[in-house]
Amino acid sequence: MPIVTVQVTREGTTPDRTSVTAEEKAAIIKGVSEVLLNVLNKPLDSTFVVIEEVELDNWGWGGLPVPEFRKLRAMAPKS
């Protein structure tokens, strides 16, 4: 019985949203479950998927909180 935890930042995929939609979560659950079925032959009805939304300020990247890292990255010269 696999249990998979998927962590995502609590932000939308467009500027007017602040979370992942129910439809997006359903697609994640379906996709992860199908991967385990196809790769490990685990039945869909025995696979559990947990989605955890993490506040953006509680997520780090490159040694910085994500908002700061993104600001620095946006200001970096393009090569």
Helices and strands as residue ranges (DSSP letters): E 3-9, H 22-40, G 44-46, E 48-54, G 56-58, E 60-61, E 64-65, H 66-75
